[in-house]
Amino acid sequence: MKPSPIPIVISGAVILTTIVACGLGAVATPALSEADVKATVDAAVAVTGTAQADLSATATAAVAATNAAGPPTATATRVVQATFTTAPTPTAPPTPVAAPTAAPPAPTVDASTMSEEELAAAIDAAVTAAVAATQQATAATTTASSDGTLSTEETVNVQVTLTNADEAIALAESLVGTYSQLYGEYASETLSTLQAMENDLNVMAENSQSIAGILEQGSEAATAAIAKIKAAADAANASATQAQAHSKGWLTKVQGELGTRASGALATQPTEIAADRQGALQSAAKYLETVRAGLADGKVSPAELTQIAQSGANASASIKAHGGPQLQNLTGSIDGITQQVARGELPQARKGVDGLAGSLPGR
């Protein structure tokens, strides 16, 4: 197997544990000049450029959620806020146009130090946050457009909530993509549910970006296209509701499947048992080579897991038969590594392989 580590690097943090959960109300200020509006949006964009770190907690924090009761809950924290400055009203004010917001770079995730269960917990938290951000953005859009018009202040406020939603959705999509790449070969109910969540996230993102594209043309254009804006907000909100339903209980199902996968691997029966102590040591060495080959590209396919489980069963049986009292403890190490590989605990399995290699006496 050719080593081809997944080129994913985390920047700052990977999990959204802070999220905008309260609507941005209308701001009662005098009419804005074009310069004020541009400065306001530019400031929001600048803040959003680093919002990934502010929106996210570390992967470790998300992993801790796997041991907590109940699904993770998004915290109500405003990440990016629109601010307005008071300016004298000119005699003939020009029509303000909101400056376009730059699309945030796609966040990336480093899964090389995370187990499958930890990554699943990260997805669970990220989807929860993306749903909350989208619902907040669509609520702000609906409120602002309820009177049939969109003022410049309302346009900027809604733009900010949409930026927050885009950040949240992008993080969730990145995590889902990483999980699919690493564990997508294991056909299961949980992966089907994950694909449904991914589709929901895509619809949320498309409609959020559609609204943002209209708002970038300014308040007059937004008012003219208010029916389209409302329709997109309704569609995004509906998809957020679906994503919330699909994600319910998903992490628990993943954890159950991991246990079943590990039990199946450990139940593998030996097909080759060494005839002597030297053969038992060779069987253990062969097991190490099989595990290392499976881990070489950063993921383990179902076929590779089957090979590892079979090689581990042969090595354990050989050591039990001919290893003598001094080597019996190695069977626990072999079974432990097999279980870790089956559960997607690849970082732990790598350490286990190194430990087992150091415990084998010279042949």
C-alpha positions as CSV (number, residue, x, y, z in Angstrom):
1,M,0.0,0.0,0.0
2,K,1.5,3.3,-1.0
3,P,1.7,5.8,1.8
4,S,-0.5,8.8,0.9
5,P,-1.3,10.7,4.1
6,I,-4.4,12.8,3.9
7,P,-3.3,16.4,3.3
8,I,-5.4,18.1,6.0
9,V,-4.1,20.6,8.5
10,I,-6.0,22.3,11.2
11,S,-5.7,26.0,11.7
12,G,-6.4,27.1,15.2
13,A,-9.4,24.9,16.2
14,V,-11.7,22.5,14.5
15,I,-14.9,22.4,16.4
16,L,-17.7,25.0,16.7
17,T,-18.6,25.3,20.3
18,T,-19.4,29.0,20.1
19,I,-22.2,30.0,17.8
20,V,-24.4,33.0,17.1
21,A,-27.8,32.0,18.6
22,C,-29.5,35.3,19.1
23,G,-30.9,37.5,16.3
24,L,-29.5,40.8,15.4
25,G,-32.1,43.4,15.8
26,A,-32.6,46.5,13.9
27,V,-30.2,49.3,14.8
28,A,-31.8,52.7,15.1
29,T,-29.2,55.1,13.7
30,P,-29.3,58.0,11.3
31,A,-28.9,57.1,7.6
32,L,-25.5,55.8,6.7
33,S,-23.2,57.3,4.1
34,E,-21.7,55.0,1.5
35,A,-18.3,55.2,3.3
36,D,-19.8,54.2,6.6
37,V,-21.5,51.2,5.2
38,K,-18.4,50.0,3.4
39,A,-16.3,50.5,6.5
40,T,-18.8,48.5,8.5
41,V,-18.9,45.6,6.2
42,D,-15.1,45.7,5.7
43,A,-14.8,45.5,9.5
44,A,-17.1,42.5,9.6
45,V,-15.2,40.8,6.9
46,A,-11.9,41.4,8.7
47,V,-13.3,39.8,11.8
48,T,-14.8,36.9,9.9
49,G,-11.4,36.1,8.4
50,T,-10.4,34.9,11.9
51,A,-13.8,33.8,13.0
52,Q,-12.9,30.2,12.5
53,A,-10.7,30.3,15.6
54,D,-13.4,32.2,17.6
55,L,-16.2,30.0,16.4
56,S,-14.4,26.8,17.1
57,A,-13.2,24.9,20.2
58,T,-10.4,22.4,19.9
59,A,-10.8,18.9,18.7
60,T,-10.0,17.8,22.2
61,A,-12.9,19.7,23.6
62,A,-15.2,18.1,21.0
63,V,-13.8,14.7,21.8
64,A,-14.6,15.3,25.5
65,A,-18.3,15.5,24.4
66,T,-18.2,11.8,23.6
67,N,-18.2,11.1,27.4
68,A,-20.8,13.7,28.2
69,A,-24.4,12.8,28.5
70,G,-26.6,14.1,25.7
71,P,-25.7,15.8,22.4
72,P,-23.5,18.9,22.4
73,T,-25.3,22.2,22.7
74,A,-24.2,25.3,20.9
75,T,-23.4,28.3,23.1
76,A,-25.0,31.6,22.4
77,T,-22.1,33.8,21.5
78,R,-22.1,36.5,18.9
79,V,-19.0,36.1,16.7
80,V,-19.3,38.9,14.3
81,Q,-21.3,42.0,14.9
82,A,-22.2,44.9,12.6
83,T,-21.4,48.3,14.1
84,F,-22.7,51.6,12.8
85,T,-21.3,55.1,13.2
86,T,-23.4,58.2,13.2
87,A,-22.8,60.6,10.4
88,P,-24.5,63.9,9.5
89,T,-27.2,63.4,6.9
90,P,-26.1,65.1,3.6
91,T,-28.5,67.2,1.7
92,A,-28.6,64.6,-1.2
93,P,-27.4,61.3,0.2
94,P,-26.2,58.8,-2.4
95,T,-27.7,55.3,-2.4
96,P,-25.5,53.2,-0.1
97,V,-24.4,49.9,-1.5
98,A,-23.1,47.2,0.8
99,A,-19.7,46.1,-0.1
100,P,-19.3,42.4,-1.1
101,T,-18.0,40.0,1.5
102,A,-15.2,37.8,0.6
103,A,-15.9,34.1,0.8
104,P,-14.1,32.5,3.8
105,P,-11.4,30.0,2.9
106,A,-12.5,26.4,3.3
107,P,-11.5,25.2,6.7
108,T,-9.4,22.0,7.0
109,V,-9.1,19.5,9.7
110,D,-6.2,17.4,10.9
111,A,-7.6,13.9,11.7
112,S,-4.2,12.3,12.1
113,T,-4.4,12.4,15.8
114,M,-8.1,11.7,16.2
115,S,-9.9,8.4,16.5
116,E,-13.0,7.6,14.5
117,E,-15.1,8.2,17.5
118,E,-13.4,11.5,18.2
119,L,-14.0,12.6,14.6
120,A,-17.6,11.6,14.8
121,A,-18.0,13.6,18.0
122,A,-16.5,16.6,16.2
123,I,-19.0,16.2,13.4
124,D,-21.9,16.0,15.8
125,A,-20.8,19.3,17.5
126,A,-20.1,21.0,14.2
127,V,-23.5,20.1,12.6
128,T,-25.3,21.3,15.8
129,A,-23.4,24.6,15.5
130,A,-24.1,24.9,11.7
131,V,-27.8,24.3,12.2
132,A,-27.9,27.0,15.0
133,A,-26.0,29.5,12.8
134,T,-28.3,28.9,9.8
135,Q,-31.4,29.2,11.9
136,Q,-30.2,32.5,13.3
137,A,-29.3,33.8,9.9
138,T,-32.7,32.8,8.4
139,A,-34.5,34.3,11.3
140,A,-32.6,37.6,10.9
141,T,-33.4,37.6,7.2
142,T,-37.1,36.9,7.7
143,T,-37.4,39.6,10.4
144,A,-35.6,42.2,8.3
145,S,-37.7,41.5,5.2
146,S,-41.0,41.2,7.0
147,D,-42.1,44.7,6.0
148,G,-41.3,44.2,2.3
149,T,-38.2,46.3,2.3
150,L,-34.6,46.0,3.4
151,S,-32.7,49.1,4.7
152,T,-29.0,49.5,4.4
153,E,-28.6,48.7,8.1
154,E,-30.7,45.6,7.8
155,T,-28.8,44.5,4.8
156,V,-25.5,44.7,6.6
157,N,-26.9,43.0,9.7
158,V,-28.1,40.1,7.7
159,Q,-24.9,39.9,5.8
160,V,-23.0,39.4,9.1
161,T,-25.3,36.5,10.2
162,L,-24.9,34.9,6.8
163,T,-21.1,35.1,7.1
164,N,-21.3,33.4,10.5
165,A,-23.5,30.6,9.0
166,D,-21.2,30.1,6.1
167,E,-18.2,29.6,8.5
168,A,-20.2,27.1,10.6
169,I,-21.4,25.2,7.6
170,A,-18.0,25.1,6.0
171,L,-16.4,23.6,9.1
172,A,-19.1,20.9,9.4
173,E,-18.7,20.1,5.7
174,S,-15.0,19.8,6.1
175,L,-15.4,17.3,9.0
176,V,-18.0,15.3,7.1
177,G,-15.7,15.1,4.1
178,T,-12.8,13.9,6.2
179,Y,-14.8,11.2,7.9
180,S,-16.2,10.0,4.5
181,Q,-12.6,9.8,3.1
182,L,-11.3,7.9,6.1
183,Y,-14.2,5.5,6.9
184,G,-16.5,5.7,3.8
185,E,-15.6,2.1,2.7
186,Y,-17.5,0.8,5.7
187,A,-21.0,0.5,4.3
188,S,-23.4,1.1,7.2
189,E,-26.5,2.9,8.3
190,T,-24.4,5.6,10.0
191,L,-22.7,6.5,6.7
192,S,-26.1,6.8,4.9
193,T,-27.2,9.2,7.6
194,L,-23.9,11.1,7.3
195,Q,-24.5,11.5,3.5
196,A,-28.0,12.8,4.3
197,M,-26.5,15.4,6.7
198,E,-24.0,16.4,4.0
199,N,-26.8,17.0,1.5
200,D,-28.6,19.1,4.1
201,L,-25.5,21.2,4.7
202,N,-25.0,21.7,0.9
203,V,-28.6,23.1,0.6
204,M,-28.1,25.3,3.6
205,A,-24.8,26.7,2.1
206,E,-26.3,27.2,-1.4
207,N,-29.3,29.2,-0.1
208,S,-27.2,31.2,2.3
209,Q,-24.8,32.1,-0.5
210,S,-27.8,33.0,-2.8
211,I,-29.1,35.5,-0.2
212,A,-25.6,36.9,0.3
213,G,-25.2,37.4,-3.4
214,I,-28.3,39.5,-3.6
215,L,-27.5,41.5,-0.5
216,E,-24.1,42.4,-2.0
217,Q,-25.9,44.4,-4.7
218,G,-27.2,46.8,-2.0
219,S,-30.5,47.5,-0.2
220,E,-32.4,48.6,-3.3
221,A,-31.6,45.5,-5.2
222,A,-32.3,43.4,-2.1
223,T,-35.7,45.0,-1.7
224,A,-36.5,44.3,-5.3
225,A,-35.6,40.7,-4.9
226,I,-37.2,40.3,-1.5
227,A,-39.4,37.4,-2.6
228,K,-36.4,35.4,-3.8
229,I,-34.6,36.2,-0.5
230,K,-37.5,34.9,1.5
231,A,-37.7,31.7,-0.5
232,A,-34.0,31.1,-0.1
233,A,-34.3,31.7,3.7
234,D,-37.2,29.3,4.0
235,A,-35.3,26.6,2.0
236,A,-32.2,27.0,4.2
237,N,-34.2,26.9,7.4
238,A,-36.0,23.7,6.2
239,S,-32.7,22.0,5.4
240,A,-31.3,23.0,8.8
241,T,-34.3,21.4,10.4
242,Q,-33.6,18.2,8.4
243,A,-30.0,18.2,9.3
244,Q,-30.9,18.5,13.0
245,A,-33.2,15.5,12.6
246,H,-30.7,13.4,10.7
247,S,-27.9,14.1,13.3
248,K,-30.1,13.1,16.3
249,G,-28.6,9.9,17.7
250,W,-26.0,9.6,15.0
251,L,-23.0,9.7,17.3
252,T,-24.6,7.0,19.5
253,K,-25.1,4.8,16.4
254,V,-21.5,5.3,15.4
255,Q,-20.3,4.2,18.8
256,G,-22.4,1.1,18.6
257,E,-21.1,0.2,15.2
258,L,-17.5,0.6,16.5
259,G,-18.2,-1.8,19.3
260,T,-19.7,-4.3,16.8
261,R,-16.7,-4.0,14.5
262,A,-14.2,-4.6,17.2
263,S,-16.1,-7.6,18.6
264,G,-16.2,-9.1,15.1
265,A,-12.4,-8.6,14.6
266,L,-11.6,-10.2,17.9
267,A,-13.8,-13.2,17.2
268,T,-11.7,-14.1,14.2
269,Q,-10.5,-17.8,14.5
270,P,-6.9,-18.7,13.8
271,T,-6.1,-20.5,10.5
272,E,-2.4,-21.1,11.1
273,I,-0.8,-22.0,14.4
274,A,3.0,-22.2,14.7
275,A,4.7,-25.5,15.6
276,D,7.3,-24.0,17.9
277,R,8.4,-20.9,19.8
278,Q,10.4,-19.6,16.9
279,G,7.4,-19.9,14.7
280,A,5.3,-18.1,17.2
281,L,7.7,-15.2,17.2
282,Q,7.7,-15.1,13.4
283,S,3.9,-15.1,13.5
284,A,3.9,-12.1,15.9
285,A,6.4,-10.3,13.6
286,K,4.2,-11.0,10.6
287,Y,1.3,-9.5,12.5
288,L,3.3,-6.3,13.1
289,E,4.1,-6.0,9.4
290,T,0.4,-6.5,8.5
291,V,-0.7,-3.7,10.9
292,R,2.0,-1.3,9.7
293,A,1.1,-1.9,6.1
294,G,-2.6,-1.2,6.9
295,L,-1.8,2.0,8.8
296,A,0.7,3.3,6.2
297,D,-1.8,5.6,4.3
298,G,-3.5,6.9,7.4
299,K,-6.7,4.7,7.1
300,V,-7.6,1.1,7.2
301,S,-9.9,-0.5,4.7
302,P,-12.3,-3.3,5.5
303,A,-10.1,-5.7,3.6
304,E,-7.0,-4.6,5.5
305,L,-8.9,-4.9,8.8
306,T,-9.8,-8.5,7.9
307,Q,-6.1,-9.3,7.2
308,I,-5.1,-7.7,10.5
309,A,-7.7,-9.6,12.5
310,Q,-6.7,-12.9,10.9
311,S,-3.0,-12.3,11.4
312,G,-3.6,-11.3,15.0
313,A,-5.7,-14.4,15.7
314,N,-2.9,-16.6,14.2
315,A,-0.2,-14.8,16.3
316,S,-2.1,-15.0,19.5
317,A,-2.9,-18.7,19.1
318,S,0.7,-19.4,18.3
319,I,2.0,-17.6,21.3
320,K,-0.5,-19.2,23.6
321,A,0.6,-22.6,22.3
322,H,4.4,-22.2,22.2
323,G,5.4,-18.9,23.6
324,G,5.9,-20.1,27.1
325,P,5.1,-18.1,30.3
326,Q,7.4,-15.2,29.3
327,L,5.5,-14.3,26.1
328,Q,1.9,-14.8,27.2
329,N,1.4,-11.1,27.9
330,L,2.0,-10.4,24.2
331,T,-1.4,-11.9,23.4
332,G,-3.1,-9.1,25.2
333,S,-1.1,-6.5,23.3
334,I,-2.0,-8.2,20.0
335,D,-5.7,-8.3,20.8
336,G,-5.5,-4.7,22.0
337,I,-4.0,-3.4,18.8
338,T,-6.5,-5.4,16.7
339,Q,-9.4,-3.8,18.7
340,Q,-7.9,-0.3,18.3
341,V,-7.6,-0.7,14.5
342,A,-11.2,-2.0,14.3
343,R,-12.5,1.0,16.3
344,G,-10.6,3.5,14.2
345,E,-8.2,4.3,17.1
346,L,-5.3,4.5,14.7
347,P,-3.1,6.9,16.7
348,Q,-3.3,4.5,19.6
349,A,-2.7,1.5,17.4
350,R,0.5,3.0,16.1
351,K,1.8,3.4,19.6
352,G,0.7,-0.1,20.4
353,V,2.7,-1.5,17.4
354,D,5.8,0.3,18.6
355,G,5.4,-1.1,22.1
356,L,4.8,-4.7,20.8
357,A,7.8,-4.5,18.6
358,G,9.9,-3.5,21.5
359,S,8.6,-6.4,23.6
360,L,9.4,-9.2,21.1
361,P,12.6,-11.0,21.9
362,G,15.2,-11.6,19.2
363,R,14.5,-14.5,17.0
